[in-house]
């Protein structure tokens, strides 16, 4: 019988260890993703498909903000606030989210980044006037998988350790017309002075 | 889940009587309720009464925000998408009103985001008949006893097979309890189940409790006959 049990234990361990790692967004009503219009207006992100969210993952603990590049972004992209029923929550992409290339029980560092879908990516949105972009703090957790529940990535209390609070997307300001006009006027003046000389 | 979950009452409540020339046919339904106390965090629970539609919106109305219900997808051997509450409404992950059901024989994780227990009363008909079926797919399945009974599995016809595992979740510890394994009925193991230290055990799910079953063999079914009067 011991042999049977040992065989079983090995079998179950093998099944578990070969599973893909999973996590759960679980950003609740207290950990929403918000927008800031730079005029003091802050609110939960809303609008069908207006905002996308990507999960950036490094397969080790202790990663810092600079470690999260576009190459570390998981392939499946979610959306943010695509319904007023749950504005500011993350949807799509699967939740639990099955990680690509990372197994169950792995220690990971992660960051969530959100951006205006029209910009195409966070990296573009942060340099595009009129686009929203924002990112979470860096968190760390151990992935779920198999019958191990996927760990939540968000919490508003920092518990469990490694979870992150909600975050805010900010708007890159569009240069105002008067600013553009002033710049153009300056260029024109410089051109005229050069002509007189 | 605190299993002061008790089948509080099974009442002979409804009787439909139809008369024909040849005979009188009686249709008897037993309606009852199950009181559960779902503690903070995850509880592995089950609904063992047939409600109107067994939708979670019917089973768990007016829940506080950010509760979750997570079922297991045996086909993919992974958890399905969590449904969650907001404003007393259950939503799926695409923010549509959830249509998820939880029927007798199934199990699910319920997540209570608060610091205190949530009382839940499940109401419905007790499953009865000669063909009450719980599917036991290969590998892991999240199931429950299909009837509201707290009976050792080996006394209610559970078709255990070699190397099966019975896995429960402690809502207090918020982790799985050590698994029991089926080692076959033999001297000293009347039920055929053993814990990890080779002690004989009798897996006995509580009323309202879900559990994982690991089926090392091919898919099978657990078919039962049950009548409240027997």
Interface residues (C-beta under 8 A of the other chain):
Chain A: X1 X2 X4 X5 X7 X8 X11 X12 X15 X19 X22 X24 X26 X28 X29 X30 X82 X83 X85 X86 X89 X91 X92 X94 X95 X96 X98 X144 X145 X146 X147 X149 X150
Chain B: X42 X65 X66 X68 X70 X72 X77 X78 X79 X81 X82 X84 X86 X87 X89 X91 X93 X94 X95 X109 X113 X139 X140 X162 X163 X165 X167 X176 X179 X181 X183 X184 X186 X194 X196 X198 X212 X214 X216
